Amino acid sequence: MSADERAGEGGSSPKDGGSAWAPGEAGVLPRGVAARARAELERQRGRGPRPAVAPDDAGAAPASGPEGLADATRIVRAGLPSAGQGRPFLPGPVFAAPYHAAGDLDEAPHVYGRMTNPGFERYEHALGELDGGHAVVFASGMAAVAAILHHLLGPGDLLVAPTDGYPGVAQLAREHLALRGVGVRLVPTADEQIRRAAKGASLVWLETPANPGLEVLELEETIAACRRAGARVVVDNTLATPLRQRPLELGADLVVSSDSKHLAGHSDLILGHVSAADEEVAAGLRSWRTLAGAVPGPFETWLAHRSLATLEVRLARQEQVAEALVAALRERDDVSDVRYPGLSSVVGFDLGSPRRARTFLSALEIVLEATSFGGLHTTAERRDRHGDGQVPPGYIRLSAGIEDPRDVVADVLTALDRSR
Ligand SMILES: Cc1ncc(COP(=O)(O)O)c(C=O)c1O
């Protein structure tokens, strides 16, 4: 089932009046798809393990636990140390290669910056709390992906990965893992095909919603089927974020994210993380990170942690913009295949030809032409310009930002008219 069909099935079509943004609603939770995603998360709440919040640099007692709080509250406090007179809420980044570490190294909280940094630990506590697992931060989403693939797979293992997800995963598998004796089976993001392919697999890699085509899975059932087949399951949750989908609570072994997107959210840094249900797996990934040197910078980690507090607010606004755009796009007869599965603020649509797509993009004045998604600015690109053939040549992937929905819709409609 395509993302578009699923969105339609869910009753989110603007024609039924269920999800369109209306003036004066700013600050109110959007109706339709996003609201249903939130309701589903509420249903899932409390099912997964949640680690305690971070100790502060001095090892003081952690702040009180997050149980029972709403997401918007938990995310503002996630990973913060306990209150201390005259201390900041979120301590600043610590820039250190070596730390003072005299004598027995077991006594030293930090020794060398490739191993540990107090900012990594705080951000990891925040992410672990949100994902419901044990988090490890990496220098990029791809560094996190590579750590999982290299740490968990060896000769004779079989990886099942999507043909239509973020292409870096399949490329890494084909160009590096296959040469080292790991079998690679690539399948489309479709529940039945994945469940069939999982037989004999060591690791199944899922991405839902998938980037760039926005296909979506029946996640809980497909995870269960893969696990019954004896495979571990990883879910790339970059598009949905832990505020819209928590794969560990749905039975996944690992969740991976490019934090360069929604989590950091300001289009100004590259970062990634993995959260594992099993603490030992997380420890193995952390050890891989130290050896491979895939550590993030302290400043990037701090910026991402600071940005986390606004994730709920940013997502709610981005969803308003996305839903207003989807409503407007579905009214037009010169736009086809409008895809918006919810769970994120990424929208896809087809303008029929590369030529029209290019004319449309150059006619935009507010929406910026750029790759990636999840930032404050509404951006769009003709996704097939990357040449991976995953979507039609006239397909536009648009990432809704936090501008006024009326301005974004007007800009897109004007550019569509000009590109006819
Ligand atoms: C779904 C998804 N996963 C992983 C990545 C890789 O993340 P990064 O660019 O932070 O290395 C991306 C990047 O676009 C992505 O979209």
The ligand as an ORCA input file, in Angstrom:
! r2SCAN-3c Opt
* xyz 0 1
  C      16.402      8.242      6.861
  C      17.860      8.599      6.951
  N      18.681      7.810      7.641
  C      20.005      8.100      7.739
  C      20.550      9.211      7.115
  C      22.021      9.503      7.248
  O      22.195     10.547      8.159
  P      23.388     11.621      8.154
  O      23.223     12.463      6.927
  O      23.203     12.373      9.428
  O      24.664     10.862      8.115
  C      19.715     10.055      6.386
  C      20.270     11.244      5.716
  O      19.619     11.857      4.895
  C      18.334      9.742      6.298
  O      17.478     10.504      5.620
*
